[in-house]
Amino acid sequence: MEHLKIAMNIEELTKEFEQSGGQLKSYILRITASVSDTEDIVQDTWLRAREKWNTFKGESSLKTWLFAIASNLAKDYMRARNRWVENVTDISKDAALSNPEFFQESMHIRVTSPQGQFEIKEHIAFCFTCISKTLPLEQQISILLKEIYDFKITEIAQILDSNESMVKYYLREGRNKMINIFDGRCALINKQGVCHQCSELNGLYNPRQKFQEEALKIEMVREAEKAGKEHLFDLRLEVLKGIDPFKSNAAELQLHHLEHNRRVMEKYLKKMNP
């Protein structure tokens, strides 16, 4: 009877892992910015969950428990790495411009891959991932869990092994920092913004496309002149929530760009912090 009970429980765990697997994978990618590390952490999450199954007491949902395991593994991985700098996009752009091979690879993906399209909304999501990595880790994780994956504050506290007051602090501080960064940098929402990469890259990959017409299809851009900073940030989050970075029409191209930024940042931070 006990063996039958264990088998039924493992079946329940397997079902939840399969159902949550896509979200879990995109969540870890947005923390690590590495496809290979994401795959390793997701696989280790499954192995750890099976190994520790008898410790699950039902005090949270299975999904929350799985995300807690994955978050702990990701935190262990990220602790040894410095957080990215706010001008990561500028540094990565300069590195790309001095590397013809990068653009050759990008154009090959653009021409040959069914997931090689360049879309403005995809780059908005890509940019969010890079900027979120400038936050302290707990702030980044809290924002992702609440704003993108719809976890409640009580659940995030369980995942982070923290309390609700600290989670609210992480969310408030993280949101404020990201809002200020986007407001100061993003040319899509601020005419004084210094970052025009959406339009620059769109011109490179879609030379016949009218950028402004495409940009205005995105609510965040349409609302830019009249909406407040908080609302614009929420609209940016809505863009992000609608994109699976592994399954979208632009997935292969954007993952190629993300890997480039990760390598550039690791090299830059190693130089700055020998």
LINNORLIN-V949962 format. One record per pair of residues at least 12 apart in sequence whose C-alpha atoms are under 6 Angstrom apart, sorted by sequence separation. I is the first residue (numbers start at 1). J is the second residue. D is the distance in whole Angstrom. If there is no record, write none. Layout:
<<I J D> <I J D>>
This chain:
<<220 232 6> <220 235 5> <45 70 5> <143 171 6> <139 170 5> <139 174 5> <189 224 5> <86 134 6> <84 133 6> <85 134 5> <84 134 5> <83 134 5> <68 159 4> <148 241 5> <30 129 6> <125 240 5> <117 249 6> <118 250 6> <117 250 5> <115 249 4> <116 250 5> <115 250 5> <115 251 5> <116 252 6> <115 252 5> <116 253 5> <92 261 6>>
